Amino acid sequence: MPIRPELATLSQAAIKEAQEALARQDPIQAAAAFSRCAEIFAGSTDPEELDQRHTALLEAGNVLRRAGKHAESEVVYEDLSRKAMQEAGAESRPFLLARYYLGLARSERDDYAGAAEALGDSYEGFSLQPAAVTEKRLIGAALGLALLRDRRWDDAVNVLRRLAGSPLEDETAASILHNLALALVRRGDAALGLTFARSARALREKLNGTQHPLYIDTLLVLALALVDSGESAEAAQLTRTAAQAVLAGAGEAHAFFADALLVEARRIARENDGGAAEALARRALFLLGEAGLRPAVIADRRLDAKALGLLWRTAPKANGPGDVRLWKVNLQHTLRRYQVATIDFVGSGDAPRLWYYFVPASASLTDSDTALRLVRLALADASAMLNAREPADPHFLDVTSFVASEPTIPELLATRMDEAFKARTWENSIAYSVVEGDRSLTLPPAEFAFALSAYITLRGGRADLRTWVDLGVDASQLERAVLAPEAVLFETLWQA
């Protein structure tokens, strides 16, 4: 039956009031007028009147969302969800649209878990309607993105793969391919992700051209897929192409440039250049912070930066105090300076250092990759410490060459350790524990004295405690290192 005339008159007046409020750019009043329009039909059971009611509520939410009032729009969409469920049912178009727009509002507030819940309801509902092909595709793309941002890789892949076979070549298709490629790479299926990344790049080039920000974004996803597929050379070339385009346009302080740094960081971390990788990641996070991006965006990139350690901080671990060796390391180190134009580093001249490392016994001096990882740990952690003091400084310290040996007990007893601790500059110590394989622990002189005395004792030697006592080290603690060497090694070499 037609809408009752008296209600039609009232609703038209409310809609006019809303339009006038929009004309004077007052979204709050416009939304309030649309909400009053909806309440005119409260309690009705007539389909046409209910349609007017639900449409008015949807418009109230949309007005607020377009104005950037995402929290307020979310309240309206939740209200519409409840009313549409009660008045039209869970399979009705008003309910499914309310859930869709609620999902969008939650995404815009960085509530990706809540967005995925609402979008999932809408997507599944429209999937049961054979004629709703367009709605299913659009909502599925939004759902896939929300799942991706919530780091639910498998769920994102499951949704987006259903949509990736569409013959349409539009922005939605490009977004689906882009996000599917990224989700596949993130879940560890880089080879398949590479296929979709190449398709996404081709479509972006066709739709947007090679200088468009969306093309640059997709180019970085392709580079990431290449990194995790072992195609390092091509990945490096594409990452630099993207970075140069961003530098020439928006400049270094742009999220896409930070993303380029993170992709390159992942590539070189896989090649054991871990200090450089982490320095690039720190630079990326610094730039994102300076750009004033939303906390959720920065938090997501922090997780990517944190994952770099899993790629290169992979030296073996010591099983306990009896599984430890001491290395004497003569090394050359340098300050590697950041080059923004080429997103890499250049050395600034070498300087010598003599350091002592407590290492896992399973680490072989002849295994050059593992030895390099262990030596680099202390420099990488020292660089992180220095960067924390001055976050704007993108440079870092690294080893250029080293010779490591395992000194004998007589050699250790004959060494003047007090001399070794002199002439330090940026480093806290000349002694480090890397027995955990993935991080270094600085050993101040007293801690080194305890650990060294315990180590000599465990290996059958008799530590000379007088030298350390003369240097001011606590005599009772030194004696304890001899009496309880395993306990003292554990206390000094392992982080709490």
Buried (B, 14 or more C-beta within 10 A) or exposed (E): EEBBEEBBEBBEBBBEBBEEBBEEEBBEBBBBBBBBBBBBBEEBEBEBBBBBBBBBBBBBBBBBBEBEBBEBBBBBBBBBBEBBBEBBEEEBBBBBBBBBBBBBBBBBBBBBEBBBBBBBBBBBBBBEEEEBEEBBBBBBBBBBBBBBBBBBBEBBBEBBBBBBEBEEEEBBBBBBBBBBBBBBBBBEBBEBBBBBBBBBBBBBBEBBEEEBBBBBBBBBBBBBBBBBBEBBEEBBEBBBBBBBBBBEEBEBBBBBBBBBBBBBBBBBBBEBBBBBBBBBBBBBBBBBBEBEBEEEBBEBBBEBBEBBBEBBBBBBBBEEBEBBBBBBBEBBBBBBEBEBEEBBBEEEEBEEBEBBBBBBBBBEBEBEEBBBBBBBBBBBBBBBEBBEEEEEBBBBBBBEEBEBEEBEBEEBBEBEBEEBBEEEEEBEBBBBBBBBBBBBBBBEBBBBBBBBBBBBBBBEBEBEBEBBBEEEBEEEBBBBBBEBBBEBBBBBBBEE
